[in-house]
Amino acid sequence: MSRRQGIVAAVAVVVALALLAAWQFGVFGGSKAPGKAPPVVPAIAEVPPGYVGSAACRDCHAQEYQRWQGSQHAVAMQVADERTCSATSRA
């Protein structure tokens, strides 16, 4: 095999792999599983993402908020300190 043939073969392999990867990632619409919907992506984010606090949910979801307030989920992400922990651990 000449040097030129080797280069042509290598380029052909790279192009074939690139086309296969593009097909696999759906660039050509060929790898979508039957019955599987594509992920929903919002067109425009109206508000930058960020933590808004639990009170933001309270008005629209009063019953859920009340139940949540009485659960351990409401305090699950508090910083562990003397005020929030009921027991101390000894190292």
Secondary structure, DSSP 8 states (H G I E B T S, - for coil): --HHHHHHHHHHHHHHHHHHHHHHTTTTS----TT-------SS-SS------THHHHTT-HHHHHHHHTSGGGGTTS--STTT-SS----
